[in-house]
Amino acid sequence: MTVFEKLDEIMAKVDLHKIEPLFSIEVSALNSRYETTITREGNNLLRVMAKLIAYSNNAPSDKITQLLETDYFELAFHRFDLAAVASDTPERIVKSHWPTIKAIRFQKKVGYIVECARLLLEHGKDKATIESLYQQYNIPTKLANSEDIDSFWQKFDTLLIRYERERMPYFKNMTTLLHLLLHVGFPCVKPDLVVMRTAAQIGLVQGRDNHNAYRPAERKLVVKTIQEYCLSRSVHPAIIDLYLLVHGRQLDSIKYVSQDFIPVAV
């Protein structure tokens, strides 16, 4: 059985247990994520970065989702006004707001969010928008052919090099930068623990006890293979990311399938 056939099998098993219309509503939202995220997040790149930092480091995804559904996170960070966050201090934010945002697990994340604001502000507010990722780097928002996949990685590398040079917290890392692009609607997946574990199950990479030991080249292979699969099946990579999260029983994703769901053995 090929890698693509194994991915087909994973999708088919999830489809047997998906809860409707909840699952289809999420798929529809993912298909239009680039357009809707700009509106939903106020075209504010800092807001997106902060949310992804909140989810990082094995923070319980279900509790983070609950936090973001309240107003506490917005209030702690000045509703992500770039200048206001950049001029604040992590110590004051922690002192004033930690009891209401402690679901993010680590107080140091507050400092990382403030540092992201400062670095974004250094380059100007016009370059701190979600749209600026497309305007500055012309990253494809859809995959129509293999050339789009090649273009995606060329533009991705340019952005990654910039964030590495600036020492942008979290997003100087390949996996978290891919997560950022996935979240705002670009055609990729996040090669995290769940995705890499599945990649090992289907024989795409060698299994490792510590997923942090995977090299960037291995993570790129996984993401690029999934992009190629999506191109062949005419499906957005964000949809496959959802299926893989459900398959891996990620806490915030198992709500989309019935309680008797057991991942297919691939």
Residue pairs with C-beta under 8 A, 6 or more apart in sequence:
1 9
3 202
3 203
3 204
3 225
3 229
4 229
4 232
6 201
6 202
6 203
6 266
7 202
7 226
7 229
7 240
8 233
9 264
9 266
10 198
10 202
10 243
10 244
10 247
10 263
10 264
10 266
11 240
11 243
12 264
13 247
13 261
13 263
13 264
14 243
14 246
14 247
14 257
14 261
17 257
17 258
17 260
17 261
18 256
18 257
18 258
19 255
19 256
19 257
19 258
22 255
22 256
23 256
23 257
26 242
26 256
27 239
27 242
29 36
30 236
30 238
30 239
30 242
31 236
31 238
31 239
32 185
33 183
33 184
33 185
33 238
34 141
34 184
34 185
34 186
35 185
36 185
37 48
37 130
37 183
37 184
37 185
38 130
38 131
38 184
41 47
41 48
41 130
41 184
42 80
43 129
43 130
43 131
44 80
44 128
44 129
44 130
45 120
45 128
45 129
45 130
45 132
45 133
46 80
46 82
46 85
46 113
46 116
46 117
46 120
46 128
47 80
48 130
48 180
48 183
48 184
49 113
49 116
49 170
49 171
49 180
50 73
50 77
50 80
50 113
50 116
51 68
51 73
51 183
52 170
52 176
52 179
52 180
52 183
53 104
53 109
53 112
53 113
53 116
53 169
53 170
54 64
54 67
54 68
54 73
54 101
54 103
54 104
54 109
55 61
55 64
56 109
56 170
56 176
57 105
57 106
57 109
58 105
59 103
59 104
59 105
60 103
60 251
61 250
61 251
61 252
62 251
62 252
63 103
64 103
64 104
64 252
65 252
66 103
67 73
67 101
67 103
67 104
70 100
72 97
72 100
72 101
73 101
74 80
75 97
75 100
76 93
76 96
76 97
76 100
76 101
76 110
77 85
77 93
77 113
78 84
78 85
78 88
82 117
82 120
82 121
82 125
82 128
83 121
85 113
85 114
85 117
86 114
86 117
86 118
86 120
86 121
88 114
89 114
90 107
90 108
90 110
90 111
90 114
93 110
93 114
94 107
94 110
98 107
98 110
101 110
104 110
112 169
112 170
113 169
115 169
116 168
116 169
116 170
116 171
119 166
119 167
119 168
120 127
120 128
121 128
126 132
127 136
130 184
133 139
133 159
133 181
133 184
133 186
134 141
137 155
137 158
137 159
138 151
138 155
139 151
139 152
139 155
139 156
139 159
139 181
139 186
140 148
140 151
140 152
140 155
140 186
140 187
141 185
141 186
141 187
142 148
142 187
142 236
143 149
143 152
143 187
143 227
143 230
143 231
143 237
145 231
146 228
146 231
148 187
149 224
149 227
149 228
149 231
152 186
152 187
152 188
152 227
153 220
153 224
156 177
156 178
156 181
156 188
159 177
160 172
160 174
160 177
163 171
163 172
163 177
164 172
166 172
170 176
171 177
171 180
174 191
174 216
174 219
174 220
175 190
175 191
175 192
175 219
176 190
178 188
178 189
178 190
178 191
178 219
178 223
179 190
179 192
181 188
182 188
182 189
182 190
182 237
182 238
182 241
185 238
187 227
187 230
187 236
187 237
187 238
188 223
188 227
188 237
189 195
189 222
189 223
189 226
189 237
189 238
189 240
189 241
189 244
190 241
191 199
191 214
191 219
191 222
191 223
192 211
193 211
193 248
194 244
194 245
194 247
194 248
194 250
195 222
195 226
195 241
195 244
195 248
196 205
196 208
196 211
196 214
196 218
196 219
196 222
197 207
197 211
197 248
198 244
198 247
198 248
198 266
199 205
199 222
199 225
200 206
200 207
200 208
201 207
201 266
202 266
204 221
204 222
204 225
205 214
205 218
205 221
205 222
208 214
226 237
226 240
227 237
229 240
230 236
230 237
230 239
230 240
242 253
242 256
245 252
245 253
246 253
246 254
246 256
246 257
246 261
247 263
247 264
248 263
249 263
254 261
